Amino acid sequence: MPSLNAEKRLWAEGLLRVVGVDEVGMATLAGPVVAAACLVTPDVRLIRAVRDSKVLTRQQREELVPEIRARVAKIGVGAASVAEIHRLNIYHASHLAMLRALRQVGEYDWVLVDGRRIVDPAFAPGRHTEIVKGDSKSFAIAAASIVAKVTRDRLMSKLAAKYPGYGWEHNCGYPTIDHRKALRALGVTPYHRQDFGTVKFLIMREHQMALELDGAELAEVSLS
């Protein structure tokens, strides 16, 4: 169960404004990567139900968000678009989303980040500590993981209404069987990540088919 141990160690050093940061949507075929930042201070009260967002149901996450907003000092949310993911790659784009979430929080003393050591030179939020599986250890990171997940799920549900048939309202853009089948049947949307898995394969196949058609037309002209 996530605790405030990491946060308390920083508070004891006089670093009173501690932010937990996490992202969601790294491995999806569609949609942005979204990050959230939750600032906690020594007067925060632990929410026992807060866990890594992945082990909670959708309803549990939705119910926890208002309580998290009431307990933490401040929340920031940031995202990196599909175009930015394509331009920067998902690793750098996820850090861009984190930076945008941190900017919304404002001033802070230390950042706790879920994951392994960050080597991205663009990620310079100040002093920070990476915690492997931080969303199962740190309350601030776990709270951020829930906010990020709920935010992104709601966004994908809105996009599902705009692009029906892909199941984004329940698969949230992840490479589920129904999503991959829909991709093959309906094609690629502007919100699909061109460099990812099935999407990349379909784009390459369509490009190859176009080249073959051009070649057939050229042959027909040359033979006539």
Secondary structure, 3 states (H helix, E strand, C coil): CCECHHHHHHHHCCCCCEEEEEEECCCCCECCEEEEEEEECCCCCCCCCCCCHHHCCHHHHHHHHHHHHHHCCEEEEEEECHHHHHHHCHHHHHHHHHHHHHHHHCCCCEEEEECCCCCCCCCCCCCEEEECCHHHCEHHHHHHHHHHHHHHHHHHHHHHHHCCCCCHHHHCCCCCHHHHHHHHHHCCCCCECCCCHHHHHHHHHHHHHHHHHHHHHHHHHHHC
